[in-house]
Amino acid sequence: MAGDKAGLDQTRLALAAVAACIVQALGEQEPDVQAKVEKNMEKLYMSLREGPVSNVGAMETLRWTKEFLKEL
């Protein structure tokens, strides 16, 4: 089962990286896109955090996306 978790982590990491690249590319056309996306991601993060079920994986993916956006 440990291999499944590692694979899932890699998939979520790749998803976060691709999302950040898309946001960054769109931001080249419309400068306020990144700020809007980050604001929406923060809202979703808070919603997931306060939800009735554990959404740790989704929350981690949102955090990774935000970190990638800082690096681009």
LONU-524582 format. One line per 3 residues: number of its first residue (from 1); their letters; for each residue x, y, z of N, C-alpha, C, O. Coordinates in pm, whole numbers, plus 50000, padded with zeros to 5 digits. Layout:
NUM) a) X,Y,Z,X,Y,Z,X,Y,Z,X,Y,Z | ... $
***
This chain:
1) mag) 50080,49880,50000,50000,50000,50000,50084,50127,50000,50038,50230,49951 | 50204,50123,50053,50288,50242,50057,50318,50292,49916,50326,50413,49894 | 50334,50202,49821,50358,50241,49683,50240,50318,49624,50258,50411,49545 $
4) dka) 50118,50279,49663,49999,50350,49616,49999,50495,49663,49965,50585,49587 | 50037,50518,49787,50042,50654,49843,50145,50737,49769,50120,50853,49736 | 50262,50679,49743,50367,50751,49672,50320,50788,49531,50346,50899,49484 $
7) gld) 50251,50696,49465,50200,50725,49332,50095,50834,49334,50092,50921,49246 | 50009,50830,49434,49906,50933,49449,49970,51068,49476,49927,51169,49420 | 50071,51071,49562,50141,51197,49589,50203,51253,49462,50198,51374,49438 $
10) qtr) 50262,51166,49380,50323,51211,49255,50217,51265,49159,50242,51363,49089 | 50103,51203,49155,49994,51249,49069,49945,51386,49114,49925,51475,49032 | 49925,51403,49245,49881,51533,49297,49986,51640,49276,49953,51755,49247 $
13) lal) 50113,51604,49290,50221,51699,49266,50223,51742,49121,50241,51861,49091 | 50206,51648,49030,50203,51680,48887,50083,51769,48855,50094,51864,48777 | 49969,51738,48914,49849,51819,48892,49872,51963,48940,49834,52058,48872 $
16) aav) 49934,51978,49056,49963,52111,49109,50058,52186,49016,50040,52305,48991 | 50159,52117,48964,50256,52181,48875,50191,52225,48745,50214,52337,48698 | 50109,52139,48686,50041,52173,48561,49945,52290,48582,49940,52383,48501 $
19) aac) 49870,52286,48691,49776,52396,48720,49851,52528,48735,49807,52631,48684 | 49964,52526,48804,50042,52648,48823,50095,52700,48689,50096,52821,48665 | 50139,52610,48602,50188,52651,48470,50078,52714,48387,50101,52813,48317 $
22) ivq) 49959,52657,48394,49845,52713,48319,49810,52852,48372,49789,52944,48293 | 49802,52866,48502,49770,52996,48561,49875,53100,48524,49842,53213,48490 | 50001,53060,48530,50109,53151,48497,50100,53194,48351,50119,53312,48320 $
25) alg) 50072,53100,48261,50060,53133,48118,49941,53225,48094,49952,53320,48016 | 49829,53199,48159,49713,53287,48144,49742,53426,48199,49694,53526,48147 | 49822,53430,48305,49860,53557,48365,49943,53644,48273,49945,53766,48289 $
28) eqe) 50010,53583,48178,50085,53661,48080,49991,53740,47989,50028,53846,47937 | 49871,53688,47968,49771,53755,47885,49685,53852,47965,49646,53958,47916 | 49655,53815,48088,49571,53896,48175,49635,53898,48314,49623,53802,48390 $
31) pdv) 49704,54008,48347,49786,54013,48467,49716,53981,48600,49782,53932,48692 | 49588,54005,48612,49523,53981,48742,49469,53838,48758,49408,53807,48860 | 49492,53753,48660,49443,53615,48667,49503,53542,48786,49430,53476,48860 $
34) qak) 49633,53552,48807,49696,53477,48915,49640,53516,49050,49614,53430,49134 | 49622,53646,49072,49567,53690,49201,49426,53636,49222,49390,53595,49332 | 49346,53636,49117,49210,53583,49126,49210,53434,49156,49133,53386,49240 $
37) vek) 49297,53360,49088,49305,53216,49109,49351,53186,49252,49295,53099,49318 | 49451,53259,49298,49500,53236,49435,49392,53267,49537,49379,53195,49637 | 49314,53371,49515,49204,53404,49606,49100,53292,49608,49053,53252,49714 $
40) nme) 49066,53242,49490,48969,53132,49482,49023,53004,49544,48949,52931,49609 | 49152,52977,49525,49211,52859,49587,49207,52870,49739,49185,52770,49808 | 49229,52989,49791,49224,53009,49936,49083,52983,49989,49066,52923,50095 $
43) kly) 48982,53030,49916,48843,53003,49956,48815,52854,49957,48755,52801,50051 | 48859,52786,49851,48837,52641,49844,48912,52569,49955,48859,52475,50015 | 49033,52612,49983,49112,52552,50090,49037,52561,50223,49025,52463,50296 $
46) msl) 48987,52680,50253,48914,52701,50378,48788,52616,50382,48754,52559,50487 | 48719,52606,50271,48598,52525,50264,48630,52377,50288,48559,52308,50361 | 48738,52330,50228,48779,52191,50247,48822,52166,50390,48792,52061,50448 $
49) reg) 48892,52262,50448,48941,52247,50585,48825,52239,50684,48832,52166,50783 | 48720,52313,50657,48606,52318,50749,48501,52213,50718,48400,52203,50789 | 48522,52135,50614,48425,52034,50574,48415,51919,50673,48500,51903,50760 $
52) pvs) 48310,51839,50658,48284,51730,50752,48375,51608,50732,48383,51522,50820 | 48444,51599,50619,48533,51486,50594,48677,51535,50579,48700,51654,50556 | 48771,51444,50591,48912,51479,50575,48945,51498,50427,48924,51408,50346 $
55) nvg) 48996,51614,50395,49034,51646,50258,49182,51682,50251,49221,51772,50176 | 49262,51612,50327,49404,51644,50338,49473,51643,50201,49553,51732,50172 | 49443,51544,50119,49507,51535,49988,49474,51654,49899,49563,51710,49835 $
58) ame) 49349,51693,49895,49309,51808,49814,49371,51937,49868,49415,52022,49791 | 49372,51949,49999,49431,52069,50060,49581,52077,50030,49634,52185,50004 | 49646,51964,50035,49789,51960,50005,49815,51999,49860,49910,52072,49831 $
61) tlr) 49731,51953,49769,49746,51987,49627,49729,52137,49607,49803,52198,49529 | 49633,52197,49674,49615,52342,49664,49737,52417,49717,49781,52515,49658 | 49793,52369,49828,49914,52432,49884,50030,52420,49788,50105,52515,49768 $
64) wtk) 50046,52303,49728,50155,52283,49632,50138,52375,49512,50236,52433,49463 | 50016,52389,49463,49991,52478,49350,50032,52621,49384,50096,52689,49304 | 49994,52665,49502,50029,52800,49546,50181,52817,49554,50235,52921,49515 $
67) efl) 50250,52715,49603,50396,52721,49612,50459,52726,49473,50553,52802,49450 | 50407,52646,49381,50460,52649,49245,50439,52786,49180,50526,52834,49108 | 50326,52848,49206,50300,52981,49150,50402,53083,49201,50442,53173,49127 $
70) kel) 50444,53069,49324,50547,53158,49379,50682,53138,49308,50760,53232,49292 | 50709,53014,49267,50836,52981,49205,50844,53021,49058,50954,53040,49006 | 50731,53034,48992,50732,53067,48848,50755,53214,48824,50759,53258,48709 $
***
